[in-house]
Amino acid sequence: MHADIKGALAQLDKSWKAFEHRGVPMTKNQVKVVLTHANAKGYKTTAELKEDEVDNLIKNVK
């Protein structure tokens, strides 16, 4: 999935359910952390995120 960062953040209450990482569903908090990070980096879509980047962001987030 290559979601628009700003759009997904704006609709976080609904959009978070569609996110998964490495085949595992993500929690709302994990999605928020990843999308906030991506937005701060200036990314336009989730396609710009690297797998290891997401791993590091969500490893301690429930």
C-alpha positions as CSV (number, residue, x, y, z in Angstrom):
1,M,0.0,0.0,0.0
2,H,1.3,3.4,-0.9
3,A,-0.9,5.8,1.1
4,D,-0.6,9.5,1.0
5,I,1.0,10.6,4.3
6,K,-1.0,13.7,5.0
7,G,-4.3,12.1,3.9
8,A,-3.7,9.0,6.1
9,L,-2.8,11.3,9.1
10,A,-5.9,13.4,8.5
11,Q,-8.1,10.2,8.5
12,L,-6.0,8.3,11.2
13,D,-9.1,7.1,13.1
14,K,-10.2,5.1,10.0
15,S,-7.0,4.7,8.0
16,W,-4.8,3.0,10.6
17,K,-6.7,-0.3,10.2
18,A,-5.4,-0.7,6.7
19,F,-1.7,-0.6,7.7
20,E,0.5,-3.6,8.2
21,H,4.3,-4.1,8.3
22,R,6.0,-7.3,7.3
23,G,2.6,-9.0,7.1
24,V,1.6,-8.0,10.7
25,P,-1.2,-5.6,11.4
26,M,0.0,-2.4,13.0
27,T,-1.6,-0.7,16.0
28,K,-3.1,2.8,15.7
29,N,-0.1,4.2,17.8
30,Q,2.4,2.5,15.5
31,V,0.8,4.0,12.4
32,K,0.7,7.4,14.0
33,V,4.4,7.3,14.9
34,V,5.3,6.2,11.4
35,L,3.1,8.7,9.6
36,T,4.2,11.5,11.8
37,H,7.9,10.6,11.2
38,A,7.3,10.4,7.5
39,N,5.5,13.7,7.4
40,A,8.4,15.4,9.3
41,K,10.9,13.9,6.8
42,G,8.9,15.4,3.9
43,Y,7.8,12.1,2.5
44,K,4.7,12.2,0.3
45,T,3.6,8.5,0.4
46,T,4.4,5.5,2.5
47,A,6.3,4.0,-0.5
48,E,9.2,6.3,0.6
49,L,9.6,4.5,3.9
50,K,12.2,1.8,4.2
51,E,11.5,-1.5,6.0
52,D,14.3,-1.0,8.5
53,E,13.2,2.6,9.1
54,V,9.7,1.3,10.1
55,D,11.2,-1.4,12.2
56,N,13.2,1.1,14.2
57,L,10.2,3.4,14.6
58,I,7.7,0.8,15.9
59,K,10.0,-1.6,17.9
60,N,8.9,0.0,21.2
61,V,5.5,1.3,20.3
62,K,2.4,-0.7,21.3
